[in-house]
């Protein structure tokens, strides 16, 4: 299913996206009820700023994603916890308080 081609967004609360070679996160902005987003082995072709438009997003999982992915745009989203593993190519970790960043091997 291509999220960008949907006429009316469905009421997604959880979404898992796997093995996308070029992921444009602006296509998720219409899915404002998302609470959890899992990106597994994806190449993020834009920064994470579009996720700021998801007011209910509380959990973001980045597993084996390539970028580099800048976490700084999400630093002031107090309800968001980011879970990621060591193989995720992320920068800007220093902008997040430790309780909002869970790192796994």
Buried (B, 14 or more C-beta within 10 A) or exposed (E): EEBEEEEEBEEBEEBEBEEBEEBEBBBBBBBBBBBBBBBBBBBBBBBBBBBBBBEEBEBBBBBBBBBEBBBBBBBEBEEBBBBBBEEBBBEBBEBBEEEBBEEEE
